[in-house]
């Protein structure tokens, strides 16, 4: 949320807390504690944003996540979507 983002001086986004084994997220190189701040050029501020954007795509589609790792490392990670619930 906004207060946590201000407290830690990080942008708002969705913090990755868990990655399913053998999931598209794991296969893409996404890591626990990565902060997702965008998908395909759209900003992600919270889980509602993330779910709304991802719902526009279907399994097999490739999306590009804008991620901040270790507070200062910005990167883009390509993910090929699988079945819902296994990102």
C-alpha positions as CSV (number, residue, x, y, z in Angstrom):
1,X,0.0,0.0,0.0
2,X,1.0,3.6,-0.2
3,X,2.2,3.9,3.4
4,X,4.5,0.9,3.1
5,X,5.9,2.2,-0.2
6,X,6.7,5.5,1.5
7,X,8.1,3.8,4.6
8,X,10.6,1.8,2.5
9,X,11.0,4.5,-0.1
10,X,10.0,2.2,-2.9
11,X,7.3,2.6,-5.6
12,X,3.9,1.1,-5.3
13,X,3.5,-2.3,-6.9
14,X,2.9,-6.0,-6.1
15,X,5.5,-7.7,-4.0
16,X,6.1,-11.4,-5.0
17,X,5.8,-13.4,-1.8
18,X,5.4,-16.9,-3.2
19,X,6.2,-18.6,-6.5
20,X,4.7,-22.0,-7.4
21,X,7.1,-24.7,-8.4
22,X,7.1,-25.4,-12.2
23,X,5.0,-22.3,-12.8
24,X,5.4,-19.7,-15.6
25,X,6.7,-17.3,-12.9
26,X,9.4,-19.6,-11.8
27,X,10.3,-20.5,-15.4
28,X,10.7,-16.8,-16.2
29,X,13.2,-16.1,-13.5
30,X,10.8,-14.0,-11.3
31,X,12.0,-14.2,-7.7
32,X,10.4,-13.9,-4.2
33,X,10.6,-10.2,-3.1
34,X,10.6,-8.9,-6.6
35,X,8.3,-5.9,-6.9
36,X,6.1,-5.9,-10.0
37,X,5.4,-2.3,-11.0
38,X,4.2,-2.7,-14.6
39,X,2.9,-5.2,-17.2
40,X,3.2,-4.5,-21.0
41,X,3.6,-0.8,-20.4
42,X,0.7,-0.4,-17.9
43,X,1.4,0.6,-14.3
44,X,0.7,-1.9,-11.5
45,X,0.0,-0.3,-8.1
46,X,-1.8,-3.2,-6.4
47,X,-3.1,-6.7,-6.8
48,X,-6.3,-5.5,-8.4
49,X,-4.3,-3.7,-11.1
50,X,-2.2,-6.8,-11.7
51,X,-5.3,-9.1,-12.0
52,X,-7.2,-6.7,-14.3
53,X,-4.2,-6.4,-16.7
54,X,-3.5,-10.2,-16.7
55,X,-7.2,-11.0,-17.3
56,X,-6.8,-9.3,-20.7
57,X,-4.6,-12.2,-21.8
58,X,-5.0,-15.9,-22.2
59,X,-2.8,-18.9,-21.4
60,X,0.1,-19.0,-23.9
61,X,0.3,-15.2,-24.3
62,X,3.6,-13.6,-23.4
63,X,3.6,-10.6,-21.2
64,X,6.5,-8.4,-20.1
65,X,6.7,-7.5,-16.4
66,X,8.5,-4.4,-15.2
67,X,10.2,-5.5,-12.0
68,X,12.3,-3.9,-9.3
69,X,14.7,-6.4,-7.5
70,X,16.7,-5.7,-4.4
71,X,15.3,-2.1,-4.2
72,X,17.4,-0.7,-7.1
73,X,17.7,-3.2,-9.9
74,X,15.1,-2.5,-12.6
75,X,14.5,-5.1,-15.2
76,X,11.9,-6.5,-17.6
77,X,11.0,-10.2,-17.4
78,X,9.0,-12.0,-20.1
79,X,6.5,-14.5,-18.8
80,X,4.4,-16.9,-21.0
81,X,1.1,-17.2,-19.2
82,X,-0.1,-20.6,-18.0
83,X,-3.4,-21.5,-16.5
84,X,-4.9,-19.0,-14.1
85,X,-3.7,-19.3,-10.5
86,X,-0.2,-20.4,-11.5
87,X,1.6,-17.1,-12.3
